[in-house]
Amino acid sequence: MKIATFNINNINRRLPNLLQWVKAAKPDIVCLQELKCTDADFPADAIARAGYRAVWRGQKTWNGVAILSRGSEPIVTRSALPGDPSDMQSRYIEAAVDGVLIGCIYLPNGNPQPGPKFDYKLAWFKRLAAHAKKLLAQRIPVVLAGDYNVAPTPLDIYATHSWDNDALVQPQSRAAYAKLLKQGWTDAIRKYHPGLPMFTFWHYMRNRWARDAGLRLDHLLLSPQLAKRLTGAGVDRLIRGGQNASDHAPAWVELGEPGKKRARRKRV
């Protein structure tokens, strides 16, 4: 099973990019963020023609999340992150697909910081941690995949001081991510590539893609039941260099069948 996460940065504008990528990469499950469209404007027909069933929660102008499946119909278990009924931002959707619970995440950016947007980011992180802890307690196969809007360590950002005041690298953001991992989640990309940057985001400004001035913001966290099935992980970074590309590239994991001995692929 191949599971990917991709901040598409406007699904209708980038639809050709998305369809080209899924045709080539053939992920079984895809978590999308930043749909930037209403529920009614989600391109369900085009995605169905590409062989994927979908569930989504859109939002006009900003946000929006979706889960695509090349196999079974995704069965929605949650359409919002619990813990704050007043939060109307479309940032979380959860569905069961082929025996795996998929949580699709678009964590708040938090800029400018300090301020209310950063406070919202940390509060959202706290709610995510509380929900994640309950999921772990169920001892079921779970992946929490998406744009976490945090570069967890200095390895996850190019050598620079230009982001020092950004919410993506603040100690509080990194501490919240580290606390989440300590619950028992496995950061699949970092587990599989412990010494490589593995960037997933390159800002449009200042020629950052050409300079490989990137950050690793998109993560796939695996519960123990899935971590033992991990056979591969990576980033399809060349997608970022395409015409009309999102500023993110897809990150993905490959999982072996339950009960089968794990065979690790050679790292490249």
N, C-alpha and C positions, 0 to 999 in steps of 0.2 A: 504494500500500500504506500502510495506517494502522497504526502500532504504538503501543501504549499500555502504561503501567505504572501499577499501582494497588495501594497497600498497603490491603488490604481490612479488616484488623483483625478477623478472625474471619469466615471465609467463610460459615459456616452461619447465623450471626446476621445478617449483612449480605446474604444471598443475594438478597432482593427488590431491594435497592439495586443490586447488581451486575447483575441481569437487566434492570432498568429502564434502567440506563445503557448496557449493550451494545446494547439494542434501539434506543435513540435515537442513540448515537454511531457505531455500526456499525464498531468497530475490526476490522481483519483479524486482528491478533495482540494478545494481552493477556498481560502478565507480572503475576502476582499475588504479593503477599508477606503474611506474617503470616496464614496460613491458620488456624492455631490448631485444627487437627483432625488426627486420624490419617489414614493412607492410606485405611483402610476407610470413614471418615466423610466423605470428600470427595464433594460433591454432583454426581457425574459425570453422572447421569441428567438432572438439571435443566439442567445446562450443555449437554448434548447436545440437549435439546429446544429450547434457545435457538439452536441451529445451530453449536455450537462443539465441536471435538474438544479433548481436554486430556491433558496429562501433568503429573504432580505428584509432589512428595515432601513428605509431611505430617509432623507431629510433634505429639504430645499436648501440649496446653496452650499452647505457644509456637511461634514460628517457622513454617516451612512455606512452600513456593514452588510455583508452577504456571505453565504456559504454555498458553494457549488459542489455538486457530486456527480461523478461519472458513472456511479453505480446505483445504489438504492436512493430512494427519495429521502432527503433530509427531514427528520422529524424534529420540529422545533420544541425545545424544552424551556427556553427562556428567550424573551425578546428585549430584555433590559437587565443591567446589572442590579442585583438586589441591594438594599440598604438605604436608598433615598428615593421615595416615590415622587418627589418633586423634580427630579432630574429628567428633563425631556430630551436630552441630547442622544442621538442615535449612535451609540458607541459600543454596543455589545449585543451579540446574538449567539445563541447556543443551540446545537442540534445533535441528535444521535444519527450517525451514519455508519452502516456496516459494522456495528458492534463497538464503535468508538464515539465518545462524547467529544464534540468539537466546540470549543469556545473561541469565537472570533472577536478580537479586541482592537479597538482604536482608542488608546489612552490619550487623555488631553495633553496638548503641547505644553501649556503652562506659562507661556510668555505673554507679556513681560513679567519678570520676577524681580523683586517680590511684588505681591499684589494678589487680587482675588482670583485671577486665572491660575496662578501657581498654587494657591490654597485649594482650588478645585482639583487640580492635578493630584495633589497629595491626598486629598480626601477620597478621590476616585481610586487611587492606589490602595488605600486602606480598605475600601469596600471590596476591591478585587481580592486582596489578601484574605479577607474574611470568607468570601465565597470559595476561593481556591482551597482553603483549609477544609471546608465542608466536603468539597469534591474528593479530596484526598482520603478523607475518612470513609468514603464509600468503597474505596479499593477497587475502582473500575478503571478501564483504559480511558484516559483523558489527555487531550492536547489543548493548551491555551496558546493560540497563535494569533499574531497580529503585529501592529505597529504600536510598540510600547512607549515611543517617544522618550527613550532614555538610552544613552550610550553607557553601558554598565561600568566600564573600566577604561583607563587610558589606552589600552589596546584597541578599543572600539571607536577611536577617532584619530584622524590624521594628526601629525605633529603641528600644533598650532595653539595660539592663545586667543584667537579671534572669537572662540565660542565660550570663553571662560565665564561670562555672565549669563549664558543661555540656560534655560530651564532644563535642557536635555542632559546637562552634565553636572548639575548642582549636587552637592553631597547628599541632600535630602532625597533627590530622585534616585540616585545610585543606591542609597541605603534602603529605600523602599523596594527596589528590585532585588537586592541581595537578601533582604528579609523574606521575600516571596520564595526565592530559591531554597532558603534554609528550611522551609516547610517540607521539602523532599522532592521538589521539581528538578528536572534535568534540562538545562539549556542545551538543546540538541546541537545547534551549530557550534557552540563553544566546546562542547564535549567532543565532537568529532574533529574539530580543527582548533586545538588548544593554543597554538602559537601564531595563528594567522589573523589579520584584522577582520576579514570577511564582511566588508562594508556592504550595506544595503541601501544607502541613501546618499545622494550627491546633490547639493543645492544647485539650482539653475544659475545662480550668480557667480561671478568671478572665475568662470571657466573651471569649476571644481570637478566636473566629470573628466575632462581631458587631463587634469592634473592628478586624478585619483584622490582628491581631497574629500574623502567620504566619512560616513559614520555608520555604525551598526545599530540600527534602531528597531529592526523587525526580528522578532524572536519566536521560536516555537518551544514551549515548555512542555515536557512530557511527564506524566505521572509514572511511578515506578513500574506499573504494569506495562507501559509502552516503552519506557527507557530500555528495558531488557530486550526489546525487539528492534532496537535501532541498528540499521545496517548501512545507512548513508545519510549525508546531509550536505547542503551546499547553497550557493547563491547563483542564480542565472543573471550575472551582472551585465552581460552584453546587451540585455534588453534595455538597459538604461541608455545605451548609445543609439537607439533607433530613432527614427523620425517621429516627432510629436510624442516622445516618451514621457512616462511618469518620471518624477524625480527619485522614485524608489525602484528597486529591482526585486523580483520574487526570491524568497528564501524557501527552502524545502527540506523535508526529511523523507527517508524511505524506511519502512518498517517491515520486518519479516512476519511470517504467519505465526499466530499464537502456538506455543509449544514446540516450535522448531528451533534448532540450535542456530544461534546468530553467526553469520559469516560476514565479517567486516570487509568492506572494499578497501582497496589500496588508496591512500590519500594522495591527492594531486595538488 
